[in-house]
């Protein structure tokens, strides 16, 4: 009798799919396994791309225009769908998530775009708070967390300003605050410095590095070579639908090789490891 | 958690009114212009219908008396009619009076013999008397020995009623056409409004809002704007109606025999509800395109 009750309690407490798995923390946060994606049958963007990103990594994703940098990020965010292969985020295959699970996926990912994607008519506070409102946090907590996020991006006290009156750099800071306010496991940055001048671009990169310092995984897509040289970081180069991994970042030699197509000769470098 | 009922979160995400109030006002005004047309056509239907109801019965009858009818019988009949329920007025018209009235309008008829102008009793009924009651009264009157015949003007009122019935049908058709146009205008206005605010939908999707969470504020906004547009239209039409009625009320009432009336409360409230429903439905369906990202 007591045994039956204990068994029933155990079955209720440990529901299928919600079982605590200690090994999950040591698994990679992101795995692309032989991923294919094309918008037109004759022009595949990703052709059997494989890539693994560990928790807490900062990874630059680079490559020429049209190489699939944005596509790669959109696949993770499920704005696009994988044609073939597996894309695991926190151990779950994003490509096979049901529609109803996509909002939950997106709440675990922060996204920053080149064009900021802010609502111009909303205030700075509203633009950031929306990421917490969708989760359903109480307003009191939202106020506190938005205040903290704005402080982290250097916009403390600017919550009441309309987004449309901010400069490009400030708008990008608001977008970053929105991406981090709900403390996601992964931040996707799609050319976040593309619309900014070089100094501001480095400031924004510094901001992502600060976010990374807190343990957040960052995928930073850029075609700006100068940003890759700021600090040696892991670089993933996308070209011809494949990913080429440069674990310790691009060195001086690579900079010399950079001509019209800075990635043309990467495959001759000894550091490169094809993922 | 995010799909609960209406709460502070719904209004928190409904920032449109604060952020772009000019657009909101413009939208409500555009909708109200469409709804004015709808309300006006409804006003025509209502008043033509009232006119048809008024003219579907003559509201009077002429009781022709036999030549040999004695004065005492006429008095008794008049008194009996005056005491009948629904009878508003009774007037005895002698043969001479009838001749005078007719000849006054047409001199050529003066040569007609005296029996062409029989004495009669003119009976006016109030609005409570139905056609059936009028028929019953006429039947009873015809059975009296002093009565030669009873004219209830049934054929004339039937003809007028069918003409006005056609008018009601035409007005109802007009209403349906205007309603279709209003649905189209409301849908287009909502689609344009949502296209302009597409970025809000994109941002909501970006941060992981469920479809329900995305739609809720927009559908509420659509419902509010639709209802406000309809209410504003009724207010504008009401003011115009009052201005017109103040100037032409007396003449119109005399000419038509019926007082022009504004839309009854249930219809006015129904139109506001229709505005709300149309706004909500069009916002919902317009959003379906935007939310399938």
Interface residues (C-beta under 8 A of the other chain):
Chain A: X79 X102 X103 X104 X105 X106 X107 X111 X117 X118 X119 X120 X121 X122 X126 X127 X129 X130 X131 X133 X134 X135 X136 X139 X162 X178 X182
Chain B: X1 X2 X8 X9 X12 X13 X15 X16 X19 X20 X199 X200 X202 X203 X204 X205 X206 X207 X208 X209 X210 X213 X293
